[in-house]
Amino acid sequence: MSKISKRVSKYLIARQQRAARLEAFGRAIDAGILESQPLAESENNGVVWNLAAETAALFSGDVDKDRKLIRSLLEASSRKRKQIKRKLESVDQDAFNMDEEDGADETVIEVSTESTGNAAGHSDTLPEAGGESEPPANLTSTSCGPIPGEGTAANLPFRNMAALRDHVLSIVAGFASAPKVPEVAAALLLSRAFEQDEHAIDRLLSIMKRKKSIVAVQVPVRDFERHFGYLLEDGSALPFHVSLEPIAEGPTLTGRFKALADTTPRKSFSCFGSASLKRYDDDDELRTIVSKRVLTAFKPLIICDERDQPLPARLVAVADMVISGGGIDASLIADVLAICHNIPISRTWFLMTELDFEPGHLGIDDLAIAIRPGRSLTRIIAILLTLEAENRAMAEAKEDEDKERRLGTLMTRSETKKREKYAGCFDIIDPVKEPTASEPAKGQTAKQSAKPSTGKDHLFVENLAGYGDARQWSLDLKGDLGAFGNKEVAWSDLSSRLLLSGPPGTGKTTFAKALCNTLQVPLVATSVARWLESSNLGDVLAAMNATFEHATRTAPCILFIDEIDNIGNRGGSDRPYDDYWSSLVNRVLELLDGAAKTEGVIVVGATNRPDKIDPALLRSGRLEKHIVIPQPDTAALATIIAHHLGNDLNAILNSSEMGRLVGRTSPAGTLPGHSNTTIAGNGSDQLYDSKEGVLING
């Protein structure tokens, strides 16, 4: 411990001891042993302590006898205060009677009977309640002869009242309560915060003289803030008592939400503690607090933080002085034990060294729990070891939790930014709800709604024509998804990877939209061309990653990748920068492998030039199913036309050459999606409208 730290700790401990003595003197006044008289009009200027005239004659000058007498008087006074308090708290206030109380509890103080009397010849017992005792003449004079005694060193003669008073005061001071562990620990932690700056005390005193001083104290020890507040309020940290008032919404340093109000003269301080720092952790809120409250404060401000993290830069900048300390270590524990329980520091050090005890997670209240009167040093250290291990485990668990939370927050922010940046590299299409018999579509009868809607915007695979094996693959997949949902089959057993190829305009994108509606899962639609909009390789790869990541989060869904042939082949490509394209192919392969392991992600690729695709993309587990979509035949064309015409089909057939065209080219039967329009025969020029019951001439 440095010289400045020793100086501060000595001062703080001395103030605590002084407060304990004053408290003992106050109890002696209640017991009728002492009287106090202010030096001036106010007690702030000092107090003179004198012996009470009623009890002065009881003291013999023998230390042991007088100590026993004072103990008896103090105990009697304490019992009487407790009885009065119980009476005041009693519901039956009418039973309270001071005269009866005094008469019922007459206290006799027993003292040694080795001498027959004291200097004045009075009996060594307390006078009866209500009685008076005249002080002896020799105690009221400034000098007197020797007080009769046994001639021993303990029975010293007192030649004047001042000497007897000092004798009694020294004994009364011995009844002062022992230093309290929390107060001593807080004082030592505060004093050690001055170790690094030998001029810290002078600077602090100079700063505290200002009307608007701001001092920040940071000691990363649990419970320090509360006990530091007690030191300020009790007058144990500064040469005066302090009343703490929160400068922002929240409690004071001691946990109170209002300033302490009592008869003790106090100086008003503002405070800003850890609870408020947590509440106003947001930069904007803290900026408001600093600008509107801290900088406009009209009284001294104490900022105290017991968190194990740096003070906000804004508070450091505004503070006139920042006092930073450390935690509770073995040295501080040894000092606390020496001050509070007179245990030699060497003994404490020896035991902690033998046990390899190196505390680092103890709080002030932990010391108060372990260091109790009557406990041996071994027991105290054993309890501290247990508390240290528990606190360490809790701190490590909290650190892991905070790390995961921070990591999760960072990942969320990163993902959000990435999503915003690459939101344009794919589209999200939600499926159209398929009407059922119980929920008929608007304008449809129950019988008609049993089948999928045939509107232009309501594409279902069941209504498509000309897709050959692709249509059947879709229907099989729909059934397999139902079995997968019932846990009848594993995801790996499903055929969920498909490559569609065919000439431009054969409806590959239309098929993907219809598959979305049939399977009733979202469609994440993209194309390699959209990925390649940014020529920078990093951005292209990031766009690809963002698309697959969104598909994974959206599962179950369909990931549709159009123009997949634009990725090309690895090696042997006729395009320049072959390493660039190889990187893209390799990344697509990795993403496809990852998607294959993700349950619920159906991948459909589309291309006009399947010969340009890298063979690795077509291997098992990737786009293993390849279906070619041919040009539509006549029947498929008729169905396609009927689909796009929708409800206008009959009107168009009535008013144009379309009727003869359809009649000549369509096979006999019903146009898909139009059950009312029947083809009279293959090559016929007539259509029969079953709804109207008439023939439509071509």
Beta strands, then each sheet from edge to edge (+ up, - down):
strand 1: 34-38
strand 2: 47-51
strand 3: 214-218
strand 4: 241-246
strand 5: 266-272
strand 6: 301-305
strand 7: 321-324
strand 8: 427-429
strand 9: 497-501
strand 10: 523-527
strand 11: 557-562
strand 12: 601-607
strand 13: 625-628
strand 14: 669-671
strand 15: 674-679
strand 16: 686-689
strand 17: 694-697
sheet 1: 1+ 2-
sheet 2: 4+ 5+ 6+ 3+ 7+
sheet 3: 8+ 10- 11- 12- 9- 13-
sheet 4: 14+ 15- 16+ 17-
end
